[in-house]
Amino acid sequence: MPLNKTNKRTRQIEPEQNFKSKVGRPQDSVWEHFIKTPLSTAGHFAAECLYCEKKWTRGRPQELQVHLAKDCLNVDEETRREYIQKILQLYNDDDTEDNKRFRIEQLNITDFWDVDQNSVEPLSKQKQEAIDQCLLKAFVCCGTPFAVVENPFFVDLIRKLQPGYKLPSREKLAGIMLIHAVVRIEDQVNSILGKATNLTLGLDGWTNPSGHSIYNFIIMTHDRREFLYRLRDLSIIKHTAQNLASEIEDVLQKIGPDKFAAVVTDNAANCALARSIISEKYPFIVNTRCIAHCVNLITKDVLGKFLSIFLNYFINLLNILVINN
């Protein structure tokens, strides 16, 4: 950890101790990794990450935990794993026998039907969280806008099905619930990749409607399973072969270079050279051009020439008909 960051954090310890003495409420241990700046509201702090210097106008422990577990690029692996485990512990009961039975039973819509609307009993925390996860999966997998969760007709439907269930707000559904789900899924993916061999790393880039240059890194296993491992916005850097090779190598190092058998990209000059750089450094990784991209280019060329010939023939035929008439 940089010395200057440690010094900054040390200067924040005294206000924290004063706050504890007045209120007596202990601070979350996640604050040990952030510079705290007291706000005008008692007990609230602005935050700055000690590793990557990202700032929050108001730091919330849940958001700071997610940052360390998922988003911070400079945090050490031990700290990252610590906060991944903290988030996973929130959902450790998901695989109990009772919850497995609930997940099976909840497929029957009648299990959520409460005939007597006047005798509503609150759900257990376990059941509330299980329905939360089902709701999140339905919204994400069906591409449903998160704002629908606050639509009065949707709220009325859920109340009729299960009056004891408390719907999350749009902010919670699209915020901490979604991010926690991402952390859990990423942990599962890393566990699978950690046991796999003969992996292939695929790389491709495109420009989104906002003009940002987005690159995806997809890892394929020997049994043809595909995982979207990383999405990177590379708009602020030049897309040189060296920079792309650096991004590729970062992914290789995260998983373990010895687990990879090939790197695949299209044949853009910078991508082709980036593949060559990786293959030179790791001779056991095969430099592979994307066959699907080759087929696509060949098809476009063939159809383009065919279409040109057809249009010329059709125009000549029209000219003959016009002259004859």
C-alpha positions in Angstrom: 0.0 0.0 0.0 1.4 3.4 -0.9 2.9 5.3 2.0 1.2 8.6 1.2 -2.2 6.8 1.2 -1.4 5.3 4.6 -0.6 8.8 5.9 -3.8 10.2 4.6 -5.8 7.4 6.4 -3.9 8.0 9.6 -5.1 11.6 9.7 -8.7 10.4 9.4 -8.5 8.1 12.5 -9.1 10.9 15.1 -12.4 12.1 13.7 -13.6 8.5 13.5 -12.7 7.9 17.2 -14.5 11.1 18.2 -17.6 10.0 16.3 -17.5 6.6 18.0 -17.3 8.2 21.4 -20.4 10.3 20.8 -22.6 7.7 19.2 -21.0 4.4 20.1 -21.9 2.8 16.8 -18.9 0.8 15.3 -17.8 1.5 11.8 -17.8 -1.3 9.2 -14.3 -2.8 8.8 -14.4 -2.0 5.1 -13.5 1.6 6.0 -9.9 0.4 6.7 -9.4 0.4 3.0 -10.7 3.9 2.3 -9.8 7.5 3.2 -12.7 8.9 5.2 -13.7 12.6 5.1 -16.5 13.5 7.5 -19.6 15.1 6.0 -22.0 17.6 7.5 -24.4 14.9 8.5 -23.1 13.0 11.5 -21.9 9.5 10.9 -21.6 9.9 7.1 -18.3 10.1 5.2 -17.0 10.8 1.7 -14.7 7.9 0.7 -11.5 7.5 -1.5 -10.1 4.0 -2.3 -6.6 3.6 -1.0 -5.7 1.4 -3.9 -7.1 3.0 -7.0 -8.1 6.5 -5.7 -11.8 6.2 -6.8 -13.9 8.7 -4.9 -17.5 8.6 -3.5 -19.2 11.8 -2.4 -20.9 9.6 0.3 -19.5 6.2 1.0 -21.9 3.4 1.8 -20.3 0.2 3.2 -22.2 -2.1 0.8 -21.0 -0.2 -2.2 -17.4 -0.1 -0.9 -17.5 -3.8 -0.3 -18.6 -4.4 -3.9 -15.8 -2.1 -5.1 -13.1 -4.1 -3.3 -14.7 -7.5 -4.4 -15.3 -6.7 -8.0 -14.3 -3.3 -9.4 -10.9 -2.2 -8.0 -8.1 -3.1 -10.3 -5.3 -2.4 -7.9 -6.4 -4.2 -4.7 -4.4 -7.2 -3.6 -6.0 -10.7 -4.2 -6.2 -11.5 -0.5 -8.4 -8.4 0.2 -10.5 -9.1 -2.9 -11.2 -12.6 -1.8 -12.0 -11.5 1.7 -14.8 -9.2 0.4 -16.0 -11.7 -2.2 -16.5 -14.1 0.7 -18.3 -11.4 2.8 -20.8 -10.9 0.0 -21.2 -14.7 -0.6 -21.9 -15.2 3.1 -25.1 -13.1 2.7 -26.4 -15.9 0.4 -24.9 -19.0 2.0 -28.3 -20.4 3.0 -29.3 -20.6 -0.7 -28.2 -24.3 -0.9 -29.9 -25.6 2.3 -32.4 -28.4 1.9 -35.2 -26.2 3.0 -34.4 -23.6 0.3 -33.9 -26.2 -2.4 -37.4 -27.5 -1.6 -38.7 -23.9 -1.7 -37.1 -23.3 -5.1 -38.9 -26.4 -6.4 -42.2 -25.5 -4.8 -42.1 -21.8 -5.9 -42.5 -22.9 -9.5 -46.2 -23.6 -8.6 -47.9 -20.2 -8.8 -50.6 -21.4 -6.3 -48.0 -21.4 -3.6 -47.9 -17.6 -3.7 -51.6 -17.2 -3.6 -53.1 -15.9 -0.4 -56.9 -16.0 -0.5 -57.4 -14.0 2.7 -56.0 -10.5 1.8 -56.9 -9.3 5.3 -54.6 -11.7 7.2 -51.2 -11.0 5.7 -48.3 -12.5 7.6 -44.7 -11.2 6.9 -42.5 -13.6 5.1 -39.4 -15.1 6.7 -36.1 -13.5 5.7 -35.1 -16.7 3.9 -38.3 -16.7 1.8 -38.1 -13.0 1.1 -34.5 -13.3 -0.2 -35.4 -16.4 -2.3 -38.2 -14.5 -4.0 -35.9 -11.5 -4.5 -33.4 -13.7 -6.4 -36.1 -15.2 -8.5 -37.4 -11.7 -9.3 -34.0 -10.5 -10.3 -33.3 -13.5 -12.5 -36.7 -13.0 -14.3 -36.0 -9.3 -14.9 -32.4 -9.8 -16.2 -33.1 -12.9 -18.3 -36.3 -11.5 -19.8 -34.8 -8.1 -20.5 -37.5 -6.4 -18.5 -36.9 -2.8 -17.6 -36.2 -2.4 -13.9 -38.7 0.4 -13.6 -41.5 -2.1 -14.1 -40.9 -3.2 -10.5 -42.6 0.1 -9.4 -45.4 0.0 -12.0 -48.6 0.1 -10.0 -50.1 -2.8 -12.1 -47.1 -5.0 -11.4 -47.2 -4.1 -7.7 -50.9 -5.0 -7.6 -50.2 -8.4 -9.3 -47.5 -9.3 -6.7 -49.7 -8.2 -3.8 -52.4 -10.5 -5.1 -50.0 -13.4 -5.5 -48.2 -13.0 -2.3 -49.3 -10.1 0.0 -46.5 -10.8 2.5 -43.8 -10.2 0.0 -42.2 -6.8 0.0 -41.1 -5.7 -3.5 -37.6 -4.1 -3.7 -37.3 -0.6 -5.1 -36.0 -0.1 -8.6 -32.8 1.4 -7.1 -32.3 -1.7 -4.9 -33.1 -4.2 -7.7 -30.8 -2.5 -10.3 -28.2 -1.6 -7.6 -27.0 -3.7 -4.7 -29.1 -6.8 -5.6 -27.8 -6.9 -9.2 -24.2 -6.2 -8.2 -24.2 -8.9 -5.5 -25.6 -11.4 -8.1 -22.7 -10.4 -10.4 -20.2 -11.0 -7.6 -21.6 -14.5 -6.9 -21.6 -15.4 -10.6 -18.1 -14.1 -11.1 -17.0 -16.2 -8.2 -18.6 -19.3 -9.7 -17.0 -18.6 -13.1 -13.6 -18.2 -11.5 -14.1 -21.5 -9.7 -14.9 -23.3 -12.9 -12.0 -21.7 -14.8 -9.6 -22.5 -11.9 -10.2 -26.2 -12.5 -10.2 -26.1 -16.3 -7.4 -26.6 -18.9 -7.0 -26.1 -22.6 -8.9 -22.7 -22.5 -9.2 -20.4 -25.5 -9.4 -16.6 -25.1 -11.4 -14.7 -27.7 -11.2 -11.0 -28.1 -13.3 -8.6 -30.1 -14.2 -4.9 -30.1 -16.9 -2.6 -31.3 -18.1 1.0 -30.8 -21.4 1.4 -29.0 -24.1 4.1 -29.8 -22.4 6.4 -27.3 -19.1 6.3 -29.2 -17.3 4.2 -26.6 -14.9 1.6 -27.7 -15.8 -1.6 -25.9 -13.7 -4.8 -26.0 -15.0 -8.2 -24.7 -12.9 -11.0 -23.5 -14.6 -14.4 -23.8 -13.1 -17.6 -22.4 -14.1 -20.9 -24.0 -13.5 -24.3 -22.3 -12.6 -27.5 -24.1 -16.2 -28.7 -23.7 -17.4 -25.6 -25.6 -18.7 -23.6 -22.6 -18.4 -19.9 -23.0 -17.9 -17.2 -20.3 -17.9 -13.5 -20.9 -15.0 -12.9 -18.6 -14.5 -9.1 -19.0 -15.8 -6.0 -20.7 -13.4 -3.1 -21.0 -14.0 0.4 -22.1 -10.8 1.2 -24.0 -11.9 4.6 -25.3 -9.3 6.5 -23.4 -6.3 4.6 -24.7 -4.9 4.0 -28.2 -5.7 0.6 -29.6 -2.1 -0.3 -30.4 -1.0 -3.9 -30.6 1.1 -3.4 -27.5 -1.9 -2.1 -25.5 -4.2 -4.9 -26.6 -1.5 -7.4 -25.8 -1.2 -5.9 -22.3 -5.0 -6.3 -21.8 -4.9 -9.9 -23.1 -1.9 -10.7 -20.8 -3.8 -9.3 -17.8 -6.6 -11.8 -18.4 -4.1 -14.6 -18.9 -2.4 -13.8 -15.6 -5.7 -13.6 -13.7 -6.6 -17.2 -14.7 -3.0 -18.6 -15.3 -1.3 -18.5 -18.7 -0.5 -22.3 -18.5 -4.3 -23.0 -18.6 -4.6 -21.5 -22.1 -4.1 -23.2 -25.4 -5.0 -20.4 -27.9 -5.9 -16.8 -28.4 -8.4 -15.9 -31.1 -9.2 -12.5 -32.7 -10.2 -11.2 -36.0 -7.4 -10.2 -38.5 -7.3 -6.4 -37.9 -3.7 -5.4 -38.0 -3.5 -4.4 -34.3 -5.2 -7.6 -33.1 -3.0 -9.8 -35.3 0.1 -8.2 -34.0 -1.2 -8.4 -30.4 -1.7 -12.2 -30.9 1.9 -12.5 -32.2 3.2 -10.7 -29.1 1.4 -13.1 -26.8 2.5 -16.2 -28.8 6.1 -15.0 -28.7 6.0 -14.6 -24.9 4.0 -17.8 -24.3 5.0 -20.2 -27.1 2.5 -22.8 -25.9 -0.4 -20.5 -26.7 -1.5 -20.9 -30.4 -1.9 -17.7 -32.5 -5.3 -18.2 -34.1 -7.3 -16.1 -36.6 -11.1 -16.3 -36.1 -12.5 -18.6 -38.8 -16.0 -17.2 -38.5 -14.6 -13.8 -39.3 -12.9 -15.2 -42.4 -16.1 -16.8 -43.6 -17.9 -13.6 -43.0 -15.5 -11.6 -45.1 -15.5 -14.2 -47.9 -19.3 -14.3 -48.0 -19.4 -10.5 -48.2 -16.9 -10.4 -51.1 -18.8 -13.2 -53.0 -22.2 -11.7 -52.5 -20.9 -8.2 -53.2 -19.5 -9.3 -56.6 -22.6 -11.3 -57.4 -24.8 -8.4 -56.6 -22.7 -6.1 -58.7 -23.0 -8.4 -61.7 -26.7 -8.9 -61.2 -27.3 -5.1 -61.0 -25.3 -4.5 -64.1 -27.2 -7.2 -66.0 -30.6 -5.8 -64.8 -29.6 -2.2 -65.8 -28.5 -3.4 -69.2 -31.8 -5.3 -69.6 -33.8 -2.2 -68.7 -31.9 -0.1 -71.2 -32.6 -2.6 -74.0 -36.3 -2.6 -73.1 -36.4 1.2 -73.1 -34.6 1.4 -76.5 -36.9 -1.2 -78.1 -40.0 0.6 -76.9 
